[in-house]
Amino acid sequence: MVSNPSIERTSQRPLRALCAAAHVERSASLFMRIPPLKSWLIFSAGFFCCFVSVIALLLSAYYFWAKPMLDKKLKQIHLAPPDFPIQQPAEFDFAAVGKNATPLNFADYRGRIVVLNIWATWCMPCMAELPSFGKLAAHYSGDKDVAVICLSQESADTIFKSRGALDSEAPVFSLSGHPLPSIYKTDSIPATFVIDKRGMIVFKHVGSTDWSHPSVIKFIDSLKQMPNYSPEPTAAGAGSSASRSTP
């Protein structure tokens, strides 16, 4: 049987037309999936409005809630005055208790250079610097002109059960319920006072530091060269005092 080519071509024309129509329809459907420009503009406008609303909300929260709270906190912060190197008389009229209930009469240290540290076992900065006082005390262990005393207002039972305090090898003492002289009271601890041989506080430091540093030893050695008595009044000062006392 012989096929007629013209008949075959005629029969294929509808099939090709259907394929072309399907291709056009598929392309049209893909094109229809792309949002038009108007939709993009609406979406962009909505996104921008949301972004602006979030920024406005954050700014409002800052100015009406966070900022007043920060301002209130700043006003509640108590700032201590700076520690100017002004000499003032030290207080020697108090006693303390050392390890194994060894008594300490601070008046016995008058005429010596004393590094007096106020600390506590619950104070982490205090515990951090305590080993440096142990090293400083070891450095001056054979020097009768220098003494290192670490004084706590806690009970003797508390400080001598502290492993950190014992391991520091610092000379720690307890007031055992006795009040701390007001001149040694500070807003925070640790606080350290250096008293010269005249009984004057010549240096005060609030906060932790390395008290075994060579600069500290150099400063203490310089105090050892100073006289252990108060300077005599000058002739001019004596004359003016006499003139003021004359009726």
ABEGO torsion letter per residue (X at the ends): XBBBAAAAAAAAAAAAAAAAAAAAAAAAAAAAABBBAAAAAAAAAAAAAAAAAAAAAAAAAAAAAAAAAAAAAAAABBBBBBBBBBBBBBBABBBBBBBGGBBBBAAAABGBBBBBBBBBAABAAAAAAAAAAAAAAAAAAABAABBBBBBBABBAAAAAABAAAAAAGBBBBBAGGBBBBAAABBABOBBBBBBBAAGBBABBBBEBBBAABAAAAAAAAAAAABBABBBBBBAAAAAAAAAAABX
